[in-house]
Amino acid sequence: MKSADIYFEFVDPTHISSYNPNYYYFKVFIFQKLIEVLNISSLSSKKIILGVSGSIASYKAIELLRLLISEGARVNVAMSINATKFITPLTFEALSGNSVYSQVFNSNTSLLMEHIQISKAADLLLIAPATAGIIGKVANGIVDDALSNLYVSYSGPTLVAPAMNDAMYANPAVKLNIVKMKDRGIQFIEPEHGELACGSIGQGRLAEPLNILETVKKILNSKKDFHGLRVLVTAGPTQESLDPVRFITNPSSGKMGYAVACAARDRGANVTLISGPCHLTVPAGLSFISCRTAIEMNQHVEKHFLDCNVLIMSAAVGDFAPIQIEKEKIKKKNKSILTLELLPTEDILKNIIRLKTKQFVVGFAAESENLTQSALEKLRNKDLDLIVANDISSPGVGFQSDSNQVTLIKRNEEIEKLPTLPKIEIADILLNVIRPSLSGFSSNS
Ligand SMILES: Cc1cc2nc3c(=O)[nH]c(=O)nc-3n(C[C@H](O)[C@H](O)[C@H](O)COP(=O)(O)O)c2cc1C
């Protein structure tokens, strides 16, 4: 009798709570059978590292491992030292068919630098469940056990599925660590709201393994429809000096442009990101150019424009700069009014359009009134292929925020208003809209 038959004979799923491990095994069994029947194995040839940390939800990593394997993935498990107190490495070894990396100083494998070997070959690092502890270590580069060693030696896509008590998940230090990780391009699958192992009700339950699997599949099978295309993105604010210590700028965080650059990179594009001063971590896997003033940004854009297939100008370039920069700090003494004389800065889009040959050019319009009308005028005047208009007067979206609400206007003046969405989702939609217009571009053209 196969173990699967045992579940059919002895487990009635209507009588088991969702906390009972049997409930999960039952669902895994049904899912595996479906995959067998339909002959689907969408993760075949993918190499995944499953990182397990010391949570009450560690046992769900067993189910996750089985799901990944049943989809054809080759899985290596790495465990934090505390995870081994919840589950033995042997369980994962038996199920994955691979040795588990759980000790840095294991005399059998230490000399082989096991963590480096595993991390080099992997397509994805999935940390599930992720405790507050491993999140803190990953966010801050702390390395003190097998899992954290593995993380710092790995440079590919990472997906983190937190699981913890609701108060831990709401803790500002944990929240800040998650923001730091997201800034570095690490993806998260949010924990669910519900009854927690400690008895309280709140957000902190590990996402359902089937949902984690879906996210893994989405990441690893994401389309590479920008492969071979060169995408130039500008992001962030510019700064124009008044004197050695003061400057004029705007509150752009750079989040929208960085999201566009990362989305294009993930879809296979060769990306150059030109960024004004912002506090985001430089994304991996793209060429990064830092600049400060509108003149500098203009120079970099001009230098790279002819070589690109798509230019996405999401930077909030200042419209005015002081006529002259004072050599010494402007003194407050004896001044009741300080009058600044400003001149318009370089109009980067206007300069670039003169050089345009085959490039698809996208502008952004941040407006506080007459959004559509102002954006349409900019589209026409600057001869753009597409404009992304956002209403900066709406609360909770736009500058600084992780979300945005934008309207896309194409060259043919077709208007598409998007709902409020995370900037990373807007970036993907924007690329979806651009891609059909690039059908004339062959790879590397
Ligand atoms: C029974 C038990 C359950 C725990 N569950 C969790 C949990 O779900 N999430 C979490 O962040 N910490 C949890 N902890 C605390 C972690 O195990 C502890 O912070 C540990 O240092 C985490 O180590 P690691 O992140 O290196 O695996 C639990 C502790 C115990 C004793």
The ligand as a Tripos MOL2 file, in Angstrom:
@<TRIPOS>MOLECULE
LIG
   31    33     1     0     0
SMALL
NO_CHARGES

@<TRIPOS>ATOM
      1 C1          8.1470   26.8790   19.6680 C.3       1 LIG1
      2 C2          8.7870   28.0770   19.0270 C.ar      1 LIG1
      3 C3          8.2290   28.5910   17.8820 C.ar      1 LIG1
      4 C4          8.7920   29.7090   17.2500 C.ar      1 LIG1
      5 N1          8.2200   30.1930   16.1230 N.ar      1 LIG1
      6 C5          8.7420   31.2950   15.5350 C.ar      1 LIG1
      7 C6          8.1580   31.8230   14.3570 C.ar      1 LIG1
      8 O1          7.1860   31.3200   13.8120 O.2       1 LIG1
      9 N2          8.7200   32.9260   13.8150 N.ar      1 LIG1
     10 C7          9.8200   33.5440   14.3620 C.ar      1 LIG1
     11 O2         10.2580   34.5670   13.8320 O.2       1 LIG1
     12 N3         10.3950   33.0370   15.4820 N.ar      1 LIG1
     13 C8          9.8870   31.9340   16.0690 C.ar      1 LIG1
     14 N4         10.4770   31.4350   17.1950 N.ar      1 LIG1
     15 C9         11.6910   32.0730   17.7110 C.3       1 LIG1
     16 C10        12.8850   31.6710   16.8400 C.3       1 LIG1
     17 O3         13.0290   30.2610   16.8470 O.3       1 LIG1
     18 C11        14.1300   32.3540   17.3930 C.3       1 LIG1
     19 O4         14.0070   33.7440   17.1980 O.3       1 LIG1
     20 C12        15.3870   31.8720   16.7150 C.3       1 LIG1
     21 O5         16.4730   32.5940   17.2280 O.3       1 LIG1
     22 C13        15.3170   32.0300   15.2190 C.3       1 LIG1
     23 O6         16.5240   31.5650   14.6520 O.3       1 LIG1
     24 P1         16.8000   31.5320   13.0900 P.3       1 LIG1
     25 O7         16.1400   32.7190   12.4920 O.co2     1 LIG1
     26 O8         18.2920   31.5690   12.9760 O.co2     1 LIG1
     27 O9         16.2540   30.2440   12.5830 O.co2     1 LIG1
     28 C14         9.9410   30.3100   17.8250 C.ar      1 LIG1
     29 C15        10.5020   29.7620   18.9740 C.ar      1 LIG1
     30 C16         9.9380   28.6720   19.5660 C.ar      1 LIG1
     31 C17        10.5710   28.1070   20.8060 C.3       1 LIG1
@<TRIPOS>BOND
     1     1     2 1
     2     2     3 ar
     3     2    30 ar
     4     3     4 ar
     5     4     5 ar
     6     4    28 ar
     7     5     6 ar
     8     6     7 ar
     9     6    13 1
    10     7     8 2
    11     7     9 ar
    12     9    10 ar
    13    10    11 2
    14    10    12 ar
    15    12    13 ar
    16    13    14 ar
    17    14    15 1
    18    14    28 ar
    19    15    16 1
    20    16    17 1
    21    16    18 1
    22    18    19 1
    23    18    20 1
    24    20    21 1
    25    20    22 1
    26    22    23 1
    27    23    24 1
    28    24    25 2
    29    24    26 1
    30    24    27 1
    31    28    29 ar
    32    29    30 ar
    33    30    31 1
@<TRIPOS>SUBSTRUCTURE
     1 LIG1         1 GROUP 0 **** ****
